[in-house]
Amino acid sequence: MPFYHKLGEIPPKRHTIFRKPNGDLYYEQLFGTIGFDGMATNMYHEHRPTQVKEVKGSYKVAPKIAIANNIKSYRFHGFKVKPEKDYLDSRKAVLTNSDCTIILAAPTTSQDAYFYKNADEDELIFIHEGSGKLRTHLGNLDFKYGDYLLIPRGTIYKMDFDTSENRLFIVASRRPIYTPKRYRNWFGQLLEHAPFCERDIRRPEELETYNEKGDFLMKVKKQDEIFDMVYATHPFDVVGYDGYNYPYAFSIHDFEPITGRVHQPPPVHQTFETDAFVVCSFVPRLYDYHPQAIPAPYNHSNIDSDEVLYYVDGDFMSRNDIDKGHISLHPAGIPHGPHPGAVERSIGKVKTDELAVMVDTFKPLQVTEEAMQIADDDYHKSWLE
């Protein structure tokens, strides 16, 4: 996060004595990234956060690759992923490379039996259907349709859902996820031309603190394995923290589109970035206002990146036969553009109501076995006249 946040009780100075009402010490922990050079938070615990009773075992969760070197454009029917009760079991990797994995999930129950920590990846969770509360050791965030939840690696969390009908689009990133640097000044403040500002970012404001001992199961993802670890104290025992490294929420509905007289390129939709991929938000917006403008996007080749578009809602004017939950994959180096008839249909239109999330990766994406179960194998022919 590019700005400071404080929650709960903390001492006046870092690394100094901080006592409980009974005189015992609280236990400080630095929660930091990129060694001691990245964003960090200082937390204060009721108990030592290091007390592991048992490592019960592990199981593999590496994506199973169906196509390692893909050249075809694909469409995947995301809503064909079957709902499952358990949150982690429901997560199905569909596209992956060494920098990130794109996941679909349809969990039907809240995550009650365990805590979860991804030790390797930031997780960006887009809420397509459902609502509830993200509970973390750094505070809680309510979520609903259209929210992005940015969960930094190492965050201990649970997902509590209000109903059994939930659809999630997840990007698990081995690179830190930030707000785009071209939207920020040299102090880190979001600039006037940015499509969102700090007011739109929801920080944790509710801190759950439990002073409990016992057996607490935490599932930890590390190097494509899930380890079952039993901790001796409740993971949510933080009494306060301050810093820059914490989960937050941002609604796609708060993204303010950038428009122009002629068609604007995809970077104007950028919402998040890493040094390995970007995430963009396509939202309802006015079309180009040049009298000869063609609102539909022009044909283009992503020579350096694979393009993934997750269709959320509305009317997708550049595509034929596209519905919510569909995912299109356009591999690097292969030209793509509007479907036949889309350019002609767009002329004279004044606005679009589409809602979509785009992920552009700089390394090629591998297609998983889970993806091929929901794939339209003839999509690459859909531009034929």
C-alpha positions as CSV (number, residue, x, y, z in Angstrom):
1,M,0.0,0.0,0.0
2,P,1.3,3.5,-0.7
3,F,0.1,5.1,2.5
4,Y,0.3,4.6,6.3
5,H,-2.3,2.9,8.4
6,K,-2.6,2.4,12.2
7,L,-5.1,0.2,14.0
8,G,-5.4,-0.8,17.7
9,E,-2.8,-0.1,20.4
10,I,0.9,0.4,19.8
11,P,3.8,1.9,21.8
12,P,5.2,5.4,21.0
13,K,8.4,4.0,19.5
14,R,9.3,0.9,17.6
15,H,11.3,-1.9,19.3
16,T,10.7,-0.5,22.8
17,I,9.0,-1.9,25.9
18,F,5.2,-2.3,25.5
19,R,3.5,-3.9,28.5
20,K,0.1,-5.4,29.0
21,P,-2.1,-4.2,31.9
22,N,-0.8,-7.0,34.0
23,G,2.8,-6.0,33.4
24,D,3.7,-8.7,30.9
25,L,5.2,-7.8,27.5
26,Y,3.4,-7.8,24.2
27,Y,5.4,-9.5,21.5
28,E,6.5,-7.4,18.5
29,Q,6.7,-8.8,15.0
30,L,7.9,-7.1,11.8
31,F,5.7,-8.1,8.9
32,G,7.8,-7.0,5.9
33,T,8.5,-7.7,2.3
34,I,11.6,-7.7,0.0
35,G,13.9,-8.3,2.9
36,F,14.0,-5.1,4.9
37,D,13.6,-2.9,1.8
38,G,9.8,-3.3,1.0
39,M,6.6,-2.3,2.6
40,A,6.3,-3.4,6.2
41,T,4.0,-3.4,9.3
42,N,4.9,-3.7,13.0
43,M,2.5,-5.8,14.9
44,Y,2.1,-6.5,18.6
45,H,0.8,-9.9,19.8
46,E,-0.6,-11.3,23.0
47,H,1.6,-14.4,22.6
48,R,4.8,-15.2,20.7
49,P,3.7,-15.7,17.0
50,T,6.3,-18.5,16.7
51,Q,4.8,-21.4,18.7
52,V,4.3,-24.3,16.3
53,K,3.1,-27.5,18.0
54,E,3.1,-29.8,15.0
55,V,3.5,-30.0,11.3
56,K,1.0,-32.7,10.4
57,G,1.9,-33.2,6.7
58,S,1.4,-31.6,3.3
59,Y,-0.2,-32.1,-0.1
60,K,0.5,-30.9,-3.6
61,V,-1.5,-28.1,-5.2
62,A,0.6,-27.4,-8.2
63,P,-1.5,-26.7,-11.3
64,K,-1.7,-29.7,-13.7
65,I,-0.6,-28.4,-17.2
66,A,-2.5,-29.5,-20.2
67,I,-0.8,-27.2,-22.8
68,A,2.7,-25.9,-21.8
69,N,3.3,-23.9,-25.0
70,N,0.0,-22.4,-26.2
71,I,-0.6,-20.6,-29.4
72,K,-4.4,-20.7,-29.7
73,S,-6.9,-18.2,-28.5
74,Y,-9.3,-19.8,-26.1
75,R,-12.6,-19.0,-24.4
76,F,-13.3,-20.6,-21.0
77,H,-16.8,-20.9,-19.4
78,G,-15.9,-19.8,-15.9
79,F,-19.3,-20.5,-14.4
80,K,-19.0,-24.2,-15.4
81,V,-16.5,-24.6,-12.5
82,K,-18.6,-26.6,-10.0
83,P,-19.2,-25.2,-6.5
84,E,-17.5,-26.9,-3.6
85,K,-17.9,-26.6,0.1
86,D,-14.3,-26.0,1.1
87,Y,-12.7,-22.7,0.2
88,L,-9.3,-24.1,-0.7
89,D,-10.7,-27.1,-2.5
90,S,-12.9,-24.9,-4.6
91,R,-10.0,-23.0,-6.0
92,K,-9.2,-24.2,-9.6
93,A,-6.1,-23.0,-11.3
94,V,-6.9,-22.3,-15.0
95,L,-3.8,-20.4,-16.3
96,T,-0.3,-20.2,-14.9
97,N,3.3,-19.1,-15.4
98,S,6.3,-18.6,-13.1
99,D,5.0,-15.2,-12.0
100,C,1.3,-15.8,-11.3
101,T,-1.6,-18.2,-11.4
102,I,-5.2,-17.3,-12.4
103,I,-7.8,-19.2,-10.3
104,L,-11.6,-19.6,-10.4
105,A,-13.4,-20.5,-7.2
106,A,-17.0,-21.2,-6.2
107,P,-17.0,-21.9,-2.4
108,T,-20.4,-22.6,-0.8
109,T,-19.4,-22.4,2.9
110,S,-17.4,-20.2,5.1
111,Q,-13.8,-21.1,6.0
112,D,-14.4,-22.3,9.6
113,A,-12.1,-25.3,10.3
114,Y,-8.8,-23.6,9.6
115,F,-6.8,-20.4,9.0
116,Y,-5.0,-19.9,5.7
117,K,-1.7,-18.3,4.8
118,N,-0.1,-18.0,1.3
119,A,3.5,-17.7,2.1
120,D,4.6,-17.2,-1.5
121,E,2.1,-15.0,-3.2
122,D,0.0,-11.9,-2.9
123,E,-3.6,-12.7,-3.7
124,L,-5.9,-10.4,-5.6
125,I,-9.5,-11.7,-5.2
126,F,-12.2,-10.3,-7.3
127,I,-15.7,-10.9,-6.0
128,H,-18.0,-11.7,-8.9
129,E,-20.9,-13.1,-6.9
130,G,-21.5,-13.2,-3.1
131,S,-20.7,-11.1,-0.1
132,G,-19.2,-11.5,3.3
133,K,-16.3,-10.7,5.5
134,L,-12.6,-11.2,5.0
135,R,-11.1,-11.8,8.4
136,T,-7.4,-11.4,8.9
137,H,-4.8,-11.0,11.6
138,L,-4.5,-7.4,10.5
139,G,-8.2,-6.6,10.7
140,N,-11.4,-7.3,8.8
141,L,-12.9,-6.1,5.6
142,D,-16.5,-6.5,4.4
143,F,-16.8,-7.4,0.7
144,K,-19.5,-7.6,-1.9
145,Y,-20.0,-7.8,-5.7
146,G,-17.4,-5.9,-7.6
147,D,-14.8,-5.7,-4.8
148,Y,-11.1,-6.4,-5.3
149,L,-9.5,-7.8,-2.1
150,L,-5.7,-7.4,-2.1
151,I,-4.2,-9.8,0.5
152,P,-0.4,-9.5,0.9
153,R,1.6,-12.7,1.1
154,G,2.0,-14.0,4.6
155,T,-1.4,-12.6,5.7
156,I,-3.3,-15.1,7.9
157,Y,-7.0,-15.0,6.8
158,K,-10.4,-16.6,6.7
159,M,-13.3,-16.0,4.2
160,D,-16.7,-15.8,5.8
161,F,-19.5,-15.8,3.2
162,D,-23.1,-14.6,3.7
163,T,-24.6,-17.2,1.3
164,S,-23.7,-20.4,-0.5
165,E,-23.6,-18.7,-4.0
166,N,-20.1,-17.3,-4.4
167,R,-17.9,-16.8,-7.5
168,L,-14.3,-15.6,-7.2
169,F,-11.7,-14.6,-9.8
170,I,-8.3,-14.8,-8.2
171,V,-4.8,-13.8,-9.3
172,A,-2.1,-15.3,-7.1
173,S,1.1,-13.3,-7.7
174,R,4.7,-14.2,-6.9
175,R,5.5,-10.6,-7.5
176,P,4.3,-7.8,-5.1
177,I,1.1,-6.2,-6.3
178,Y,1.0,-2.4,-6.2
179,T,-1.1,0.5,-7.4
180,P,0.4,1.7,-10.7
181,K,3.5,3.9,-10.2
182,R,2.4,6.3,-13.0
183,Y,-0.6,7.2,-10.9
184,R,1.6,8.2,-7.9
185,N,3.8,11.1,-7.2
186,W,7.3,10.7,-5.7
187,F,5.8,10.6,-2.2
188,G,3.5,7.8,-3.1
189,Q,0.3,9.9,-3.2
190,L,-2.2,9.1,-6.0
191,L,-2.2,12.0,-8.5
192,E,-5.1,14.1,-9.8
193,H,-5.3,12.2,-13.1
194,A,-5.5,8.8,-11.5
195,P,-8.8,6.9,-12.0
196,F,-9.1,6.4,-8.2
197,C,-7.7,7.9,-5.0
198,E,-7.0,7.0,-1.4
199,R,-10.6,7.7,-0.5
200,D,-11.7,4.8,-2.6
201,I,-9.4,2.3,-0.8
202,R,-11.0,0.6,2.2
203,R,-8.5,-0.3,4.9
204,P,-9.2,-2.7,7.9
205,E,-11.0,-0.9,10.6
206,E,-12.2,-3.9,12.8
207,L,-9.4,-5.7,14.6
208,E,-10.3,-9.1,16.2
209,T,-8.0,-9.9,19.1
210,Y,-8.1,-13.3,20.8
211,N,-6.0,-14.2,23.9
212,E,-6.4,-18.0,23.6
213,K,-4.2,-21.0,23.8
214,G,-5.0,-24.4,22.2
215,D,-4.7,-26.2,18.9
216,F,-5.2,-23.9,15.9
217,L,-4.9,-25.4,12.4
218,M,-3.3,-23.2,9.9
219,K,-2.9,-24.3,6.2
220,V,0.2,-22.7,4.8
221,K,0.9,-22.6,1.0
222,K,4.6,-22.9,0.2
223,Q,6.2,-23.9,-3.1
224,D,2.9,-25.4,-4.5
225,E,2.2,-27.4,-1.4
226,I,-0.2,-26.9,1.5
227,F,1.2,-27.7,4.9
228,D,-1.0,-28.4,7.9
229,M,0.5,-26.7,10.9
230,V,-0.9,-26.6,14.4
231,Y,-0.2,-23.4,16.4
232,A,-0.3,-23.2,20.1
233,T,-2.1,-19.8,20.2
234,H,-4.9,-18.1,18.3
235,P,-3.5,-16.5,15.1
236,F,-5.7,-13.4,15.6
237,D,-4.0,-12.2,18.7
238,V,-2.8,-8.8,17.4
239,V,-3.6,-5.9,19.7
240,G,-2.3,-3.2,17.3
241,Y,-0.1,-2.4,14.4
242,D,1.1,0.3,12.1
243,G,2.8,0.5,8.7
244,Y,2.2,0.1,5.0
245,N,1.7,-3.7,4.6
246,Y,-1.9,-4.8,5.1
247,P,-4.9,-6.1,3.2
248,Y,-7.3,-3.7,1.6
249,A,-10.4,-3.5,-0.6
250,F,-11.2,-1.5,-3.7
251,S,-14.4,-1.7,-5.7
252,I,-14.4,-1.8,-9.4
253,H,-17.4,0.4,-9.3
254,D,-15.2,3.2,-7.8
255,F,-12.8,3.1,-10.8
256,E,-13.3,6.3,-12.8
257,P,-12.8,5.6,-16.6
258,I,-10.4,7.7,-18.7
259,T,-11.9,8.6,-22.1
260,G,-10.9,10.6,-25.1
261,R,-11.9,11.8,-28.6
262,V,-10.6,8.6,-30.1
263,H,-10.3,5.1,-28.8
264,Q,-8.0,4.9,-25.7
265,P,-5.5,2.1,-25.3
266,P,-5.9,-0.6,-22.6
267,P,-3.3,1.1,-20.2
268,V,-5.9,3.7,-19.3
269,H,-7.9,0.9,-17.6
270,Q,-4.9,-0.1,-15.4
271,T,-5.8,-0.7,-11.8
272,F,-2.9,-2.8,-10.3
273,E,0.7,-3.6,-11.4
274,T,3.6,-5.9,-10.8
275,D,6.9,-6.1,-12.7
276,A,5.5,-9.2,-14.4
277,F,1.9,-8.4,-15.2
278,V,-0.8,-5.7,-15.0
279,V,-4.5,-5.8,-14.0
280,C,-7.1,-3.5,-15.7
281,S,-10.7,-2.7,-15.0
282,F,-13.2,-2.1,-17.8
283,V,-16.2,-0.3,-16.5
284,P,-19.3,1.5,-17.8
285,R,-18.1,4.6,-19.7
286,L,-18.8,7.1,-22.4
287,Y,-17.5,6.3,-25.8
288,D,-15.0,8.4,-27.9
289,Y,-16.5,11.7,-29.0
290,H,-14.6,12.4,-32.3
291,P,-17.3,12.7,-35.0
292,Q,-15.6,9.9,-37.0
293,A,-14.6,7.8,-34.0
294,I,-14.9,4.0,-34.1
295,P,-15.6,3.0,-30.5
296,A,-14.7,-0.7,-30.9
297,P,-11.0,-1.5,-30.2
298,Y,-8.7,-1.8,-33.2
299,N,-7.1,-5.1,-34.1
300,H,-3.8,-5.4,-32.2
301,S,-1.0,-7.9,-31.5
302,N,0.1,-8.2,-27.9
303,I,3.6,-9.1,-29.0
304,D,5.1,-9.1,-25.5
305,S,2.2,-10.3,-23.4
306,D,-0.7,-12.8,-23.1
307,E,-4.1,-11.1,-22.6
308,V,-6.7,-12.6,-20.3
309,L,-10.1,-10.9,-20.1
310,Y,-12.6,-12.0,-17.5
311,Y,-16.1,-10.9,-18.4
312,V,-18.1,-9.8,-15.3
313,D,-21.3,-8.2,-16.5
314,G,-23.0,-6.0,-19.1
315,D,-22.8,-5.8,-22.9
316,F,-19.4,-6.8,-24.3
317,M,-19.6,-4.8,-27.5
318,S,-16.3,-6.1,-29.1
319,R,-17.3,-9.8,-28.7
320,N,-19.9,-12.1,-30.1
321,D,-21.5,-14.8,-27.9
322,I,-19.9,-13.7,-24.6
323,D,-21.6,-14.1,-21.2
324,K,-20.6,-13.3,-17.7
325,G,-18.0,-15.6,-16.2
326,H,-16.4,-16.2,-19.6
327,I,-12.7,-15.8,-19.9
328,S,-10.9,-15.1,-23.2
329,L,-7.2,-15.9,-23.6
330,H,-5.3,-14.2,-26.5
331,P,-1.6,-15.4,-26.6
332,A,1.3,-13.1,-27.3
333,G,2.2,-12.5,-30.9
334,I,-1.1,-13.5,-32.4
335,P,-3.3,-10.6,-33.6
336,H,-6.8,-10.3,-32.2
337,G,-9.6,-7.7,-32.2
338,P,-13.3,-7.2,-32.5
339,H,-15.4,-10.1,-33.7
340,P,-17.0,-9.8,-37.1
341,G,-19.8,-7.1,-37.0
342,A,-18.6,-5.6,-33.8
343,V,-16.9,-2.6,-35.4
344,E,-20.0,-1.8,-37.5
345,R,-22.3,-2.1,-34.5
346,S,-20.2,0.2,-32.4
347,I,-20.3,3.2,-34.8
348,G,-22.6,5.9,-33.5
349,K,-22.9,4.3,-30.0
350,V,-22.3,6.8,-27.1
351,K,-21.6,4.5,-24.2
352,T,-20.9,1.0,-23.0
353,D,-22.1,-0.8,-19.9
354,E,-19.5,-3.6,-19.9
355,L,-17.7,-4.7,-16.7
356,A,-14.6,-6.8,-17.0
357,V,-11.2,-7.6,-15.4
358,M,-8.1,-7.9,-17.6
359,V,-4.8,-9.5,-16.8
360,D,-1.8,-9.0,-19.2
361,T,1.2,-11.2,-18.4
362,F,4.7,-10.6,-19.8
363,K,5.5,-14.4,-19.7
364,P,3.4,-16.9,-21.7
365,L,0.6,-18.6,-19.7
366,Q,0.2,-22.3,-19.6
367,V,-3.3,-23.8,-19.9
368,T,-4.2,-26.3,-17.1
369,E,-6.3,-29.5,-17.2
370,E,-9.0,-27.7,-15.2
371,A,-9.2,-25.0,-17.9
372,M,-9.5,-27.5,-20.7
373,Q,-12.6,-29.0,-18.9
374,I,-14.4,-25.6,-19.5
375,A,-12.7,-24.6,-22.8
376,D,-14.3,-23.7,-26.1
377,D,-11.8,-25.4,-28.4
378,D,-13.1,-23.6,-31.5
379,Y,-12.9,-20.1,-30.2
380,H,-9.8,-19.3,-32.3
381,K,-12.0,-19.7,-35.4
382,S,-14.6,-17.1,-34.2
383,W,-13.1,-14.3,-36.3
384,L,-13.8,-16.2,-39.6
385,E,-16.3,-14.3,-41.8
